[in-house]
Amino acid sequence: MFTEEIVVENIKCNGCANSIKKGLEKLHEGVLIDVNIEEGKVQLQSEETIDTKPYISALHGMGYPIPGEGNIVKTAQSYVSCMIGRMQ
């Protein structure tokens, strides 16, 4: 089993975690996704090696950039993703 961790900004609650999981599950079947809200980490697990670049790009697009890549617009996007995750 291969495991990759991505540290991201703006994870605040279960709504954020739900949005992240749903958004990343669309990228590749067979990759298990776990979100650690307290540590601000997204863990990917797969039987095959994992290219994290598409996941980092998708997270950035949802408002959850890697540290140092965020700005006020990304923070606002994360609030929208959070609300969507709470409604699902």
N, C-alpha and C positions, 0 to 999 in steps of 0.2 A: 504494500500500500504506500503510495506517495502522498506526502502532505506538504502543503505550502501555506504560509500565513502572510496576510497582507494587513498592515497597520493603516488605518484610515482615520480621517477627522470626521466629526459631526454625528457620530452614532450616539443617540440620546436615550432611546427607549425601544420597546418591543415593536412599535410601529416602524421604526427605522430598520430593525432586524428583519421584519416581514418583507419590507420593500426590497431590501438587499437580497434576501433569499430568492424571492420571486423573480427579480431582475436578472440575477446571475444563473438561475436554473435554466434560463432560455439559451444560454451560451453553449452548453455541452451536456448531453445526457451522460449519466454515470459519474458525475462529479458531485460528491456530497459537500454541502455548504453548511457551515456553522458560524454563527455570529456571536462574539463575546462582547456584549454591550459595555461592561465595566472596563475592559482593556482596550476597546476600540479596535478589535481585530476580526478579520474574516479568515476562517480556515477552510481550505479546499482539500478534499481527499479524493483520490482516484486510484484505480488499478494501473493506470498509465501515467507517464510523466505529465506535468501540468505546465502549460505556458501561461504565466500570470498576466502577460501584457493585455490580452482582451478583457480580463477581469478587472484590471486596474483602470482601463479605459472606460468600461461600463460603470464602475463605481464612481469615477470622476463625473461622468455624465448624469448620474443620479444625485450628485451633490455630496459624495463621500470620497474626496480626493486623498491621496497619500499626504502625510505631513509636509508642509511647506509649499504645496501646490494649490491650496485653497485660497479663496477670497470671499468677499461678502456675497457675491452672486452664488457661489457654490454653497455657502451656508444657507441662503434662501432656498436653493433647490433642495437641500436636505430636509428643510421644514415641509416642503410640499410632498416629498417622498414619504416622510414620516406620517403625514396626515393620510395619504393614500394607503399606507401600510396599516394604519389603525382602522380604516374603513373596510379592509378586506377580511 
